């Protein structure tokens, strides 16, 4: 089995083990601890030594990890790779049970981020997230991860006979058309509080002790390798768990770096990043300054370190679609398995410029990795990333890169096996520069 295929299968496993941002952090933490990383608590005083391997978790949904460099940070700076743990999906609302036709039990949900809504119809759906329970300390409730890993929900389509516009631009209503069906009411089933009862049974706690939850729907079926030569990866949440896995795996491979190497896996990128665990917070700046302080530096050393640092903002990139090639730029046309992508935008929705792009090209050359470039058609508005947000907060040079993908924000996304491996190689080389 090739290394690329092994890493592709690892990504499929990682995506399936990470149905929510909370589970992505838990899976990442397990990988880091397996590789001798030590957890630091934000409320403690940090003691850091050269070559030490550390990580920090905030809100159970964002994680920052680093390997301390052998040189002082004011002389070598930081090598930072940024990504995000969240993906577009459906969040379950409080008191979500709804009854239809006196028989069907539905869940009230809201859309999180920008999913392709049509892809969620008729899929077996599971439920995952975190549940918060009563505790002895009022300000420190008990938090438990939950994953009801079986097909308990479905959002059924209506027959085309009753919706003749289904293939002619039908736009589903988010409040009425997209509610998942959980089951059927019978004489033994009390609909109110049914979900809490299900959670209590799953977690083996008392229903009365469950105070709240952050729960999401996800596709129950696991990803797979597809294509005549199994050259593609089909899975949910490749955006942006592919970048999380590639960056964390690269960090685990780093041995005695000169510069301090950092992974920053933020939450809430899909809804604007404006939370205390999002890229539009001080979480990265705080970590970098605390590393400087813990290694004997002061405020001046912190700013000197920033001036010598570099950020790779790593997120998904758009590949040319085989059926809709006209949607792509006429001259910059990334292909699946064509190499990692540098993303550019005249309006600065990506941080890349000629200098940062050239720097990453040279990293890829050293790693033996091909490079492609992406820009939007001039008459189409594209997305953005954590890159502009992070570099604005800390004033560090940055480049936006990604794995080329199809079906981005679908319940099932598609990328190339070779590109997945190429990104890992490029990020590892970046840390070793």
C-alpha positions as CSV (number, residue, x, y, z in Angstrom):
1,X,0.0,0.0,0.0
2,X,1.4,3.4,-1.0
3,X,2.0,6.1,1.6
4,X,-0.5,8.3,-0.2
5,X,-3.2,5.7,0.1
6,X,-2.4,5.1,3.8
7,X,-2.7,8.8,4.5
8,X,-6.0,8.9,2.5
9,X,-7.4,6.2,4.6
10,X,-6.2,8.0,7.7
11,X,-8.1,11.1,6.6
12,X,-11.3,9.0,6.1
13,X,-11.0,7.6,9.6
14,X,-10.2,11.0,11.0
15,X,-13.2,12.6,9.4
16,X,-15.5,9.9,10.6
17,X,-14.2,10.1,14.1
18,X,-14.8,13.9,14.0
19,X,-18.5,14.5,13.3
20,X,-18.3,17.8,15.2
21,X,-15.6,20.3,16.1
22,X,-15.6,18.9,19.6
23,X,-14.8,15.4,18.3
24,X,-12.2,16.8,15.9
25,X,-10.4,18.3,18.9
26,X,-10.7,15.1,20.8
27,X,-9.3,13.1,17.9
28,X,-6.5,15.6,17.4
29,X,-5.6,15.6,21.1
30,X,-5.4,11.7,21.0
31,X,-3.0,11.9,18.1
32,X,-0.8,14.6,19.8
33,X,-0.7,12.7,23.1
34,X,0.3,9.5,21.2
35,X,3.3,11.6,20.0
36,X,4.3,12.8,23.5
37,X,2.6,16.2,23.5
38,X,1.8,17.7,26.9
39,X,-1.4,19.7,27.6
40,X,-1.0,23.2,29.0
41,X,-3.9,24.8,30.9
42,X,-4.5,28.5,30.1
43,X,-5.0,29.2,33.8
44,X,-1.6,27.8,34.8
45,X,1.9,29.3,34.6
46,X,3.7,27.7,31.6
47,X,7.1,26.2,31.8
48,X,8.5,25.5,28.3
49,X,11.8,24.0,27.3
50,X,13.5,23.8,23.9
51,X,12.2,20.8,21.9
52,X,9.2,20.5,24.2
53,X,5.9,19.5,22.7
54,X,2.7,21.1,24.0
55,X,-0.9,21.9,23.2
56,X,-3.8,24.0,24.5
57,X,-7.6,23.4,24.2
58,X,-10.2,26.1,24.4
59,X,-14.0,25.5,24.6
60,X,-13.4,21.8,23.6
61,X,-13.6,22.9,20.0
62,X,-10.3,24.8,19.2
63,X,-6.8,23.5,19.7
64,X,-3.3,25.1,19.4
65,X,-0.2,23.0,19.6
66,X,3.5,23.7,19.2
67,X,7.0,22.3,19.3
68,X,9.4,24.8,21.0
69,X,12.4,25.6,18.8
70,X,16.0,25.3,19.7
71,X,16.7,29.0,18.9
72,X,15.2,32.0,20.8
73,X,11.9,33.0,19.3
74,X,13.1,36.6,18.9
75,X,15.8,35.3,16.5
76,X,13.9,32.6,14.7
77,X,10.2,33.5,14.9
78,X,7.3,31.1,14.6
79,X,6.2,28.8,11.8
80,X,2.4,28.7,12.0
81,X,-0.2,26.6,10.2
82,X,-3.8,27.7,10.6
83,X,-7.0,25.7,9.9
84,X,-10.4,25.2,11.4
85,X,-12.3,22.3,13.1
86,X,-15.9,23.2,12.1
87,X,-17.9,22.3,9.0
88,X,-21.3,23.4,7.6
89,X,-24.2,21.3,9.0
90,X,-27.4,21.4,11.0
91,X,-27.5,22.3,14.7
92,X,-30.3,21.0,16.9
93,X,-32.3,23.7,18.7
94,X,-33.3,23.6,22.4
95,X,-36.5,21.7,23.2
96,X,-36.5,20.5,19.6
97,X,-39.2,17.9,19.5
98,X,-42.1,18.6,17.1
99,X,-45.0,16.4,16.1
100,X,-46.4,16.2,12.6
101,X,-49.7,14.6,11.6
102,X,-50.0,13.3,15.2
103,X,-47.6,10.6,14.3
104,X,-44.1,11.8,13.1
105,X,-41.6,13.0,15.6
106,X,-39.3,15.7,14.1
107,X,-36.4,17.8,15.5
108,X,-36.3,21.5,15.2
109,X,-32.9,22.6,13.7
110,X,-31.1,25.6,12.3
111,X,-28.5,25.7,9.6
112,X,-24.9,26.2,10.7
113,X,-22.6,27.8,8.1
114,X,-23.3,27.4,4.4
115,X,-24.0,23.8,3.5
116,X,-25.4,22.7,0.1
117,X,-28.8,22.0,1.5
118,X,-30.0,19.6,-1.2
119,X,-27.3,17.1,-0.4
120,X,-28.8,16.5,3.1
121,X,-32.0,15.0,1.8
122,X,-32.6,11.3,2.1
123,X,-29.3,10.6,3.9
124,X,-29.1,8.4,7.0
125,X,-28.2,11.0,9.7
126,X,-26.6,10.6,13.2
127,X,-26.4,13.0,16.1
128,X,-23.2,14.1,17.8
129,X,-21.9,17.0,20.0
130,X,-21.5,17.7,23.7
131,X,-23.9,17.5,26.6
132,X,-23.6,19.6,29.7
133,X,-24.7,18.1,33.0
134,X,-25.2,19.2,36.5
135,X,-22.2,19.4,38.8
136,X,-21.2,20.4,42.3
137,X,-19.6,23.6,41.1
138,X,-22.1,25.9,39.5
139,X,-19.5,27.6,37.2
140,X,-17.9,24.4,36.3
141,X,-20.6,22.1,34.9
142,X,-19.8,18.6,33.7
143,X,-19.2,18.3,29.9
144,X,-19.5,15.0,28.1
145,X,-18.9,14.2,24.4
146,X,-21.7,12.2,22.8
147,X,-22.0,10.5,19.4
148,X,-25.2,8.6,18.7
149,X,-23.4,6.8,15.9
150,X,-26.3,5.1,14.2
151,X,-28.8,6.3,11.6
152,X,-31.4,7.9,13.9
153,X,-32.6,10.7,11.6
154,X,-33.5,11.4,8.0
155,X,-34.7,14.5,6.1
156,X,-37.1,13.0,3.5
157,X,-37.6,14.5,0.1
158,X,-41.1,14.9,-1.2
159,X,-42.0,13.0,-4.3
160,X,-41.5,14.8,-7.6
161,X,-45.2,14.3,-8.3
162,X,-46.0,16.7,-5.5
163,X,-43.1,19.0,-6.2
164,X,-42.7,19.4,-9.9
165,X,-40.1,22.1,-9.4
166,X,-37.7,19.7,-7.7
167,X,-35.4,19.6,-10.7
168,X,-36.1,23.2,-11.8
169,X,-34.5,25.4,-9.1
170,X,-36.5,24.3,-6.0
171,X,-35.2,26.2,-2.9
172,X,-36.0,24.4,0.3
173,X,-37.3,26.5,3.3
174,X,-34.8,26.1,6.1
175,X,-37.5,26.1,8.8
176,X,-40.1,23.9,7.2
177,X,-38.5,21.7,4.6
178,X,-35.3,20.6,6.3
179,X,-36.4,19.3,9.6
180,X,-35.2,15.7,10.3
181,X,-37.6,13.0,11.2
182,X,-36.5,11.1,14.3
183,X,-39.2,8.5,14.6
184,X,-42.9,7.9,15.1
185,X,-45.1,8.6,18.1
186,X,-46.7,5.8,19.9
187,X,-48.6,5.4,23.2
188,X,-45.4,4.7,25.1
189,X,-43.5,7.7,23.7
190,X,-43.7,11.1,25.2
191,X,-42.5,13.5,22.6
192,X,-41.4,16.3,24.9
193,X,-37.9,15.6,26.3
194,X,-37.5,12.5,24.1
195,X,-34.1,13.7,22.8
196,X,-32.8,14.3,26.3
197,X,-34.0,10.8,27.3
198,X,-32.1,9.4,24.3
199,X,-29.0,11.3,25.4
200,X,-29.3,10.2,29.0
201,X,-29.5,6.6,27.9
202,X,-26.5,7.0,25.6
203,X,-24.4,8.6,28.3
204,X,-25.7,6.6,31.2
205,X,-26.8,9.7,33.2
206,X,-30.0,10.9,34.7
207,X,-32.2,12.9,32.3
208,X,-32.8,15.4,35.1
209,X,-29.0,16.1,35.3
210,X,-28.8,17.2,31.6
211,X,-28.9,21.0,31.6
212,X,-28.1,21.8,28.0
213,X,-26.4,20.5,24.8
214,X,-24.6,21.5,21.6
215,X,-25.7,18.9,19.1
216,X,-25.4,18.6,15.4
217,X,-26.5,16.3,12.6
218,X,-24.0,14.4,10.5
219,X,-24.0,11.8,7.7
220,X,-23.9,8.4,9.3
221,X,-22.1,6.7,6.4
222,X,-18.4,6.7,6.4
223,X,-16.2,8.1,3.6
224,X,-14.5,6.0,1.0
225,X,-11.8,5.9,-1.7
226,X,-13.5,6.1,-5.1
227,X,-12.6,6.3,-8.8
228,X,-11.4,3.6,-11.2
229,X,-8.0,3.6,-9.6
230,X,-9.3,4.8,-6.2
231,X,-7.6,8.1,-6.8
232,X,-10.2,10.2,-5.0
233,X,-11.3,10.6,-1.4
234,X,-15.1,11.0,-0.8
235,X,-16.1,12.0,2.7
236,X,-17.8,14.6,4.8
237,X,-15.9,17.5,6.4
238,X,-12.8,17.3,4.3
239,X,-13.2,21.1,4.5
240,X,-11.4,21.6,6.8
241,X,-10.4,18.4,8.6
242,X,-8.1,17.6,5.7
243,X,-6.0,20.6,6.7
244,X,-6.2,19.8,10.4
245,X,-4.9,16.3,9.9
246,X,-2.2,17.3,7.5
247,X,-0.9,20.1,9.8
248,X,-1.0,18.1,13.0
249,X,0.6,15.1,11.3
250,X,3.4,17.3,10.1
251,X,3.9,18.8,13.6
252,X,4.1,15.3,15.0
253,X,7.0,14.5,12.6
254,X,9.0,17.6,13.5
255,X,12.3,16.8,15.2
256,X,14.3,19.5,17.0
257,X,13.3,22.5,14.9
258,X,15.2,25.8,15.1
259,X,12.0,27.9,15.0
260,X,9.0,27.2,17.2
261,X,6.4,25.3,15.1
262,X,2.7,26.0,15.7
263,X,-0.6,24.4,14.7
264,X,-3.7,26.6,15.2
265,X,-7.0,24.8,14.6
266,X,-9.7,27.4,15.2
267,X,-13.5,26.9,15.6
268,X,-16.4,28.8,14.0
269,X,-14.7,29.7,10.7
270,X,-17.9,28.7,8.8
271,X,-19.9,31.4,10.7
272,X,-17.4,34.3,10.8
273,X,-14.8,33.3,13.4
274,X,-16.0,35.9,15.9
275,X,-15.9,33.8,19.0
276,X,-13.3,33.4,21.8
277,X,-12.1,30.2,20.1
278,X,-12.3,31.6,16.6
279,X,-9.6,33.1,14.5
280,X,-11.1,36.6,15.1
281,X,-10.1,36.4,18.7
282,X,-6.8,36.9,20.6
283,X,-6.2,33.1,21.1
284,X,-3.3,32.9,18.7
285,X,-1.7,36.2,19.8
286,X,-2.0,35.1,23.4
287,X,-0.4,31.8,22.8
288,X,2.5,33.3,20.9
289,X,3.2,35.9,23.6
290,X,3.0,33.3,26.3
291,X,5.6,31.2,24.6
292,X,7.9,34.2,24.4
293,X,7.3,35.0,28.1
294,X,7.7,31.3,29.2
295,X,11.1,31.1,27.4
296,X,12.4,34.2,29.1
297,X,11.5,36.9,26.6
298,X,9.7,40.2,27.0
299,X,7.3,42.4,25.0
300,X,10.1,43.6,22.7
301,X,11.1,40.0,22.0
302,X,7.5,39.2,21.2
303,X,7.3,41.8,18.5
304,X,10.7,40.8,17.1
305,X,9.4,37.2,16.9
306,X,6.3,38.2,15.0
307,X,8.5,40.1,12.5
308,X,10.4,36.8,11.8
309,X,7.3,34.6,11.6
310,X,5.2,33.2,8.8
311,X,1.6,31.8,8.6
312,X,0.3,29.2,6.2
313,X,-3.5,29.5,6.2
314,X,-4.5,26.0,5.1
315,X,-8.1,25.5,3.9
316,X,-9.9,23.9,1.0
317,X,-9.4,25.2,-2.6
318,X,-11.8,24.9,-5.6
319,X,-10.9,22.5,-8.4
320,X,-12.2,22.9,-11.9
321,X,-15.5,21.1,-12.1
322,X,-15.7,18.5,-14.9
323,X,-19.3,19.4,-15.8
324,X,-19.1,23.2,-15.2
325,X,-15.7,24.3,-16.3
326,X,-17.0,27.7,-17.2
327,X,-17.4,28.5,-13.5
328,X,-13.6,28.6,-13.2
329,X,-11.1,31.3,-14.1
330,X,-10.0,31.1,-17.7
331,X,-6.3,30.7,-16.9
332,X,-5.9,29.5,-13.3
333,X,-7.6,26.1,-13.3
334,X,-6.6,23.7,-10.4
335,X,-7.2,20.0,-11.0
336,X,-7.7,17.2,-8.5
337,X,-4.3,15.4,-8.0
338,X,-2.6,18.3,-9.7
339,X,-0.8,19.6,-6.6
340,X,-1.5,21.9,-3.7
341,X,-3.1,25.2,-4.5
342,X,-2.0,28.8,-3.6
343,X,-5.1,31.0,-3.4
344,X,-5.1,34.7,-4.5
345,X,-7.6,37.5,-4.5
346,X,-7.2,41.2,-5.5
347,X,-9.7,42.1,-2.8
348,X,-7.6,40.3,-0.1
349,X,-10.1,37.6,0.9
350,X,-6.9,35.5,0.8
351,X,-3.6,36.7,2.2
352,X,-1.3,35.5,-0.5
353,X,0.8,38.0,-2.5
354,X,3.7,37.6,-4.8
355,X,6.2,37.4,-1.9
356,X,4.4,35.0,0.3
357,X,3.3,32.9,-2.7
358,X,6.8,32.6,-3.9
359,X,8.0,31.6,-0.5
360,X,5.5,28.7,-0.4
361,X,6.4,27.7,-3.9
362,X,10.0,27.3,-2.8
363,X,8.9,25.2,0.2
364,X,7.0,23.0,-2.2
365,X,10.0,22.7,-4.6
366,X,12.1,21.5,-1.7
367,X,9.4,19.0,-0.7
368,X,9.0,17.7,-4.3
369,X,5.4,18.9,-4.4
370,X,3.6,20.4,-7.4
371,X,1.9,23.8,-7.1
372,X,-1.3,25.2,-8.7
373,X,-2.9,28.6,-8.3
374,X,-6.5,29.6,-7.8
375,X,-8.3,32.9,-8.4
376,X,-12.0,33.4,-8.8
377,X,-13.6,34.4,-12.1
378,X,-13.7,38.2,-12.1
379,X,-17.5,38.2,-12.2
380,X,-17.9,35.9,-9.2
381,X,-17.5,36.5,-5.5
382,X,-15.4,33.8,-3.7
383,X,-15.1,32.8,-0.1
384,X,-12.5,33.7,2.5
385,X,-10.4,31.9,5.2
386,X,-8.9,32.4,8.6
387,X,-5.8,33.8,6.9
388,X,-6.8,37.5,6.6
389,X,-8.2,37.4,10.1
390,X,-5.2,35.8,11.8
391,X,-2.6,37.8,10.0
392,X,-4.4,41.0,10.9
393,X,-4.4,40.2,14.6
394,X,-0.7,39.4,14.8
395,X,0.8,41.2,11.8
396,X,2.6,38.2,10.4
397,X,3.3,37.5,6.7
398,X,0.9,34.9,5.4
399,X,-0.1,32.7,2.4
400,X,-3.4,31.0,1.7
401,X,-3.2,27.4,0.4
402,X,-5.4,24.4,0.1
403,X,-6.2,21.0,-1.3
404,X,-8.2,21.3,-4.5
405,X,-11.7,20.0,-4.0
406,X,-15.1,19.4,-5.7
407,X,-18.4,19.6,-3.9
408,X,-17.1,21.9,-1.2
409,X,-19.8,22.3,1.6
410,X,-21.7,19.3,0.3
411,X,-22.6,16.6,2.9
412,X,-20.0,14.6,0.9
413,X,-16.9,16.4,-0.5
414,X,-14.3,15.1,-2.9
415,X,-10.5,15.5,-3.1
416,X,-7.5,13.7,-4.5
417,X,-5.4,11.1,-2.8
418,X,-2.1,12.5,-4.1
419,X,-3.0,16.1,-3.1
420,X,-3.8,15.0,0.4
421,X,-0.3,13.5,0.7
422,X,1.3,16.5,-1.1
423,X,-0.1,18.9,1.5
424,X,1.3,16.9,4.3
425,X,4.8,16.9,2.7
426,X,4.7,20.6,2.0
427,X,3.6,21.5,5.5
428,X,6.4,19.3,7.0
429,X,8.9,21.0,4.8
430,X,7.6,24.4,5.9
431,X,8.2,23.5,9.6
432,X,11.7,22.4,8.8
433,X,12.7,25.6,6.9
